[in-house]
Amino acid sequence: MNSSASTANRNGRTGFIFAGVAAAMLGLGYAASPFYRMFCQATGFNGTPRADTKAQAPGEVVGKMVSVRFDANVQPALKWTFAPEEPTKRVAVGAREMTFFDAANLTDKPLTGHAAFNITPEQSAKYFVKIQCFCFTEQTLQPHARVRMPVVFYVDPKFASDPDTNDISEITLSYTFFPIDSAKAAS
């Protein structure tokens, strides 16, 4: 009897340990996506522009210019139009810049969307810093509403001295708006 009670205790402890490990793995699985997104925004990894709402542009690097091309897409389930006001802008490296995107809700009901963004070529992403962007939060457009959405950014001066970016003359900032289910967003 003593032997079977000891075995039952060990089995119970082993089960408890495995349940704890499984719960920890599940928690890490849920936490991985936000941590990965924060890592990418902080480092520019995987074509993700750096996001820093407290940043100040360091100032223009004289003679260093780059073209920034703006790309706008909407996932088909979101009935919006979305486009940059200017498709390409020539910017001084290090200088604070602003551009605008126009969006319109084509339906008779409010629609909420969220913009995913990317930078190409990938090696330039760590130098593209967004100070203000509509992509930082969900956007709700009322029926048939049109909005003008700003993006404030700069290209870090380190871009000009990095050997991996020496031959880059154009950076593309691409956005895709995806629908957010209003019922889920409200809960």
C-alpha positions as CSV (number, residue, x, y, z in Angstrom):
1,M,0.0,0.0,0.0
2,N,2.8,2.4,0.8
3,S,4.4,1.7,-2.5
4,S,1.3,2.4,-4.5
5,A,0.7,5.7,-2.5
6,S,4.2,6.8,-3.3
7,T,3.7,6.0,-7.0
8,A,0.4,7.9,-7.0
9,N,2.2,10.9,-5.4
10,R,4.9,10.8,-8.1
11,N,2.4,10.5,-10.9
12,G,0.4,13.4,-9.4
13,R,3.5,15.6,-9.2
14,T,4.5,14.6,-12.8
15,G,1.1,15.4,-14.1
16,F,1.1,18.7,-12.3
17,I,4.5,19.6,-13.7
18,F,3.4,18.7,-17.2
19,A,0.2,20.8,-16.8
20,G,2.3,23.8,-15.7
21,V,4.7,23.4,-18.6
22,A,1.7,23.1,-21.0
23,A,0.1,26.3,-19.5
24,A,3.4,28.2,-19.8
25,M,3.8,27.2,-23.4
26,L,0.3,28.3,-24.2
27,G,0.9,31.6,-22.5
28,L,4.2,32.1,-24.5
29,G,2.3,31.2,-27.7
30,Y,-0.2,34.1,-27.1
31,A,2.6,36.5,-26.0
32,A,4.9,35.7,-29.0
33,S,2.9,37.7,-31.6
34,P,2.9,41.1,-29.7
35,F,6.5,40.6,-28.6
36,Y,7.6,39.8,-32.1
37,R,5.8,42.9,-33.4
38,M,7.4,45.1,-30.8
39,F,10.8,43.6,-31.6
40,C,10.3,44.2,-35.3
41,Q,9.2,47.8,-34.8
42,A,12.1,48.5,-32.5
43,T,14.8,47.0,-34.8
44,G,13.3,47.3,-38.3
45,F,13.6,43.5,-38.6
46,N,11.7,41.8,-41.4
47,G,10.9,45.0,-43.3
48,T,9.0,46.6,-40.4
49,P,9.6,50.4,-40.0
50,R,10.7,51.6,-36.7
51,A,7.9,53.3,-34.7
52,D,8.8,55.9,-32.2
53,T,6.1,58.4,-31.2
54,K,8.6,60.4,-29.0
55,A,11.3,60.7,-31.7
56,Q,12.6,63.9,-33.0
57,A,14.1,64.0,-36.5
58,P,17.8,64.4,-36.1
59,G,18.1,67.0,-38.9
60,E,18.9,66.9,-42.6
61,V,22.1,65.3,-43.9
62,V,23.2,67.8,-46.5
63,G,23.3,66.3,-50.0
64,K,21.8,62.9,-49.0
65,M,18.4,62.4,-50.7
66,V,16.2,59.3,-51.2
67,S,12.9,58.8,-52.9
68,V,10.1,57.3,-50.8
69,R,7.3,55.6,-52.7
70,F,3.9,55.1,-51.0
71,D,1.9,52.0,-51.8
72,A,-1.7,51.6,-50.6
73,N,-3.9,48.5,-50.6
74,V,-7.2,47.4,-49.2
75,Q,-8.1,43.8,-48.4
76,P,-11.3,43.1,-50.6
77,A,-13.5,42.4,-47.6
78,L,-13.1,46.1,-46.5
79,K,-15.2,48.3,-48.8
80,W,-12.9,51.3,-48.7
81,T,-10.8,53.2,-51.2
82,F,-7.3,54.1,-49.9
83,A,-4.6,55.9,-51.7
84,P,-1.6,58.2,-51.1
85,E,-2.0,61.8,-52.0
86,E,1.4,61.7,-53.6
87,P,2.8,58.4,-54.9
88,T,6.5,59.4,-54.5
89,K,8.3,62.0,-52.4
90,R,11.9,63.0,-52.6
91,V,13.2,63.5,-49.0
92,A,16.4,64.6,-47.4
93,V,17.9,61.9,-45.1
94,G,17.4,63.0,-41.5
95,A,14.7,65.6,-42.1
96,R,11.2,65.3,-40.6
97,E,8.7,64.7,-43.4
98,M,4.9,64.4,-43.6
99,T,2.7,62.8,-46.2
100,F,-1.0,62.0,-46.4
101,F,-3.2,59.1,-47.4
102,D,-6.9,59.4,-48.3
103,A,-9.5,56.8,-47.3
104,A,-13.2,56.6,-48.0
105,N,-15.9,54.2,-46.7
106,L,-18.0,53.1,-49.7
107,T,-20.8,51.6,-47.7
108,D,-23.9,52.7,-45.7
109,K,-22.5,51.5,-42.4
110,P,-19.5,52.3,-40.2
111,L,-16.4,50.2,-41.0
112,T,-13.3,49.7,-38.9
113,G,-9.9,48.8,-40.4
114,H,-6.3,48.4,-39.3
115,A,-3.3,49.0,-41.5
116,A,-0.5,46.5,-41.7
117,F,2.7,48.1,-43.1
118,N,6.0,47.1,-44.6
119,I,9.2,48.6,-46.0
120,T,11.2,47.5,-49.0
121,P,14.0,47.0,-49.5
122,E,14.2,45.2,-46.2
123,Q,17.7,46.5,-45.3
124,S,16.4,50.1,-45.3
125,A,13.5,49.3,-42.8
126,K,15.6,49.8,-39.7
127,Y,16.3,53.4,-40.8
128,F,12.7,54.4,-41.6
129,V,11.2,55.9,-38.4
130,K,7.5,56.7,-38.1
131,I,6.7,59.4,-35.5
132,Q,3.0,59.6,-36.2
133,C,0.9,57.1,-38.3
134,F,-2.7,56.1,-38.7
135,C,-1.4,52.5,-38.7
136,F,-0.7,52.7,-34.9
137,T,-4.4,52.4,-34.1
138,E,-7.6,51.1,-35.7
139,Q,-9.5,53.5,-37.9
140,T,-13.3,53.7,-38.0
141,L,-14.9,55.5,-41.0
142,Q,-18.6,56.4,-40.8
143,P,-20.9,55.7,-43.8
144,H,-19.6,57.4,-47.0
145,A,-17.0,59.3,-44.9
146,R,-13.7,60.5,-46.4
147,V,-10.7,61.1,-44.3
148,R,-7.2,62.4,-44.8
149,M,-4.6,60.5,-42.7
150,P,-1.1,61.8,-42.0
151,V,2.2,59.9,-41.6
152,V,5.1,61.8,-40.0
153,F,8.5,60.1,-40.6
154,Y,12.2,60.5,-41.2
155,V,15.0,58.4,-42.7
156,D,17.7,58.0,-40.0
157,P,21.0,59.6,-41.0
158,K,22.7,56.2,-40.4
159,F,21.0,55.1,-43.7
160,A,23.6,57.3,-45.6
161,S,26.6,55.6,-44.1
162,D,25.5,51.9,-44.0
163,P,27.3,49.9,-46.8
164,D,24.2,47.7,-47.1
165,T,22.1,50.8,-48.2
166,N,24.7,52.6,-50.3
167,D,23.0,51.6,-53.6
168,I,19.4,52.2,-52.4
169,S,17.8,55.2,-54.1
170,E,14.2,54.4,-53.4
171,I,12.3,53.1,-50.3
172,T,8.8,51.8,-50.5
173,L,6.4,52.2,-47.6
174,S,3.5,49.9,-48.2
175,Y,0.2,49.7,-46.3
176,T,-2.7,47.2,-46.5
177,F,-5.9,47.9,-44.7
178,F,-7.7,44.9,-43.2
179,P,-11.3,44.9,-41.8
180,I,-11.8,44.6,-38.1
181,D,-15.0,42.9,-37.0
182,S,-16.9,45.6,-35.1
183,A,-18.6,43.1,-32.8
184,K,-15.2,41.6,-31.8
185,A,-13.6,45.0,-31.4
186,A,-16.4,46.1,-29.0
187,S,-16.0,43.2,-26.7
